[in-house]
Amino acid sequence: MSLDIAVHPPGRGSQRVSLQGRLDTHTYEDLDEALAPLLTRQLHSLVLDLSGLDYISSAGLRSLLKARKALAPHGGKVLLVDPPPQIRKVLDIVSAVPLNEIFASTAEADAYLDAMQRRIVEEGDGDARD
Amino acid sequence: MQMRLFIPREQARVDDLNASLEAVLRNNGISREIQGNVRLIVEELASNAIQHGDVSGLEAQQHELCVDIGIRDRLLTLEFRESGAPFNPLEQPPPDDLDAGILERTTGGLGLHLVRQVAEQASYERIGDSNVLRLTLSIPSAGSAP
């Protein structure tokens, strides 16, 4: 089994990507390649839907951390949505890693994104977002 | 049930090893959760050995990885054997500051940490030219899976 990567149409400063299959030594480079062009200064949220993921190993975790590190300098975040129990367990084991935004559903992640958007507007930073 | 599988020290073959193990586990009625744990342990140990193992002192035909898997009563045992310079995966420091150093770090620290956490018991022995790691996982009785 390999890894299927679905890159959804971009939203306002957010980008959703769904993963299915196994994220491991054999597939992490595919994810790195798919994410590389998305990790721009304009992206403030990379939303990774993990509900279809069957398996993750340290190589896969490293890809997630790499994306997080790429976005961090300009305040961007990686949000993880609906990791199945087996994936959640591995994420929990490395809880020292602040993969701090894990959401039960896309609705929860969307609510978080909306709240973040509102905060940006209220703080009144004049950046054009799109 | 007891069986032994060998692969050459090549990353591309690790998936073959795991596919074989998964078939064995499935045929023995082992849950997907335990299958996932075994896959994780084997991938991390094999990748670590292939990427970081020092085999400079060995003949080419000794460049092999060997996994013994046993299922008895409610206990699954894995014995992972690799020839090479002495290396005890259980004595490696935990990845204490993952956030700061992760990109400079190899995946080894993270991977071996996962192995130590997922296995219920683990012991290391140096036998001849080989590093031998024995791990056990308990198998929840049928129907008790969450």
Boltz contact constraints between the chains, C-beta under 6 A:
constraints:
  - contact:
      token1: [A, 24]
      token2: [B, 43]
      max_distance: 6.0
  - contact:
      token1: [A, 25]
      token2: [B, 47]
      max_distance: 6.0
  - contact:
      token1: [A, 26]
      token2: [B, 15]
      max_distance: 6.0
  - contact:
      token1: [A, 55]
      token2: [B, 36]
      max_distance: 6.0
  - contact:
      token1: [A, 57]
      token2: [B, 40]
      max_distance: 6.0
  - contact:
      token1: [A, 57]
      token2: [B, 43]
      max_distance: 6.0
  - contact:
      token1: [A, 58]
      token2: [B, 107]
      max_distance: 6.0
  - contact:
      token1: [A, 58]
      token2: [B, 110]
      max_distance: 6.0
  - contact:
      token1: [A, 58]
      token2: [B, 111]
      max_distance: 6.0
  - contact:
      token1: [A, 58]
      token2: [B, 114]
      max_distance: 6.0
  - contact:
      token1: [A, 59]
      token2: [B, 107]
      max_distance: 6.0
  - contact:
      token1: [A, 62]
      token2: [B, 107]
      max_distance: 6.0
  - contact:
      token1: [A, 65]
      token2: [B, 102]
      max_distance: 6.0
  - contact:
      token1: [A, 86]
      token2: [B, 36]
      max_distance: 6.0
  - contact:
      token1: [A, 93]
      token2: [B, 114]
      max_distance: 6.0
  - contact:
      token1: [A, 93]
      token2: [B, 117]
      max_distance: 6.0
  - contact:
      token1: [A, 96]
      token2: [B, 98]
      max_distance: 6.0
  - contact:
      token1: [A, 97]
      token2: [B, 98]
      max_distance: 6.0
  - contact:
      token1: [A, 98]
      token2: [B, 99]
      max_distance: 6.0
